[in-house]
Amino acid sequence: MTRSTENGPEGRVGYWAAFGYQNHVIPVEDPRREGRDLIALCGVMTAPEDVTARDSRPTCCVCATEVRSGRIDVRP
C-alpha cells in the first residue's frame, strides 16, 4: 500500500498489530497518544505490552478502511 498523494502531508505511517479481539493499525506518530497507551486508527487503546504482531484474529473494519483509503501507509 502506498501513501496517498491527494491528502498531501497528512499521509501517515502505521503498522498492523494484534490486541483485544482484532488486528488494528497503530500510527507511528499519533497526537492523540496520552500516557503510555497506544491508540489504533479506530480509537481503541491498549498498553504496549498487550500488542503482538498481526495474527489470525479478525481485522478491525475501521482500521482496514483507513488503510484501503490510502490515508495511511502500513509498514511491516
N, C-alpha and C positions, 0 to 999 in steps of 0.2 A: 504494500500500500504506500503510495507516495503522498507527500504533503500537498494539500490543495493550494493553488495559487490564487484562486478567486477570493480567498479570505485574507490575503496579504500576510502581514506579520503575525496574525492571530493564530496561524497554524502551530499546533503544539506537538510535543513528543511525549509518548507514554509507553507503557508495557503492560502485557496481559499478566494477570495474577489471579490465583485462586484463593478465595476465602469465603467463609459462610457457606452458602449453598450453591454459589455460582462462580464463574470466571468473570472478572471485571477488568477494566483498563484503568490504571493509575497513572495520571500525568506526572512527568518527571518534575516539573515546576508547577505548583498549584497555589495560587494566592489564597485559596480557602483553607489551606492547611493550618490547623491550630494545634499547638502542643505536639505530642508525639504521634497522633493518629494520622493514618494515610486516608485520603478521600478518593474514591473512584469517580469516574466521569458521571455516574448516575447519582452520586451523593452518599453512597454507602461508606461508612467509616470502619476502620479496623486498626488494630495495633500492628506494628511491623512484624512482630514475632508470629502473628497468625497468618501471614502471607506465604504462599508457596507458589511454585511455577504453575502455569496453566496446565490443567489436567482434564479428566473426563467428566467433570461437572458440567451442567448446562451453562450456556453463555448468557450473561445478562443482556436483555434485548435493548436496553438504553445504551449501554456501552458499545454493543455491536453496531447500532445505528450510527453512533458518532464516528466509529472507525470507517464504516462504509461511506459516510458523508465526505470523508477526506479532510475533515477539520482537525484530525489528529493523526500523526504518523506513528504507527506502532513499531517499536524496535524489539528484536529478540532479546 
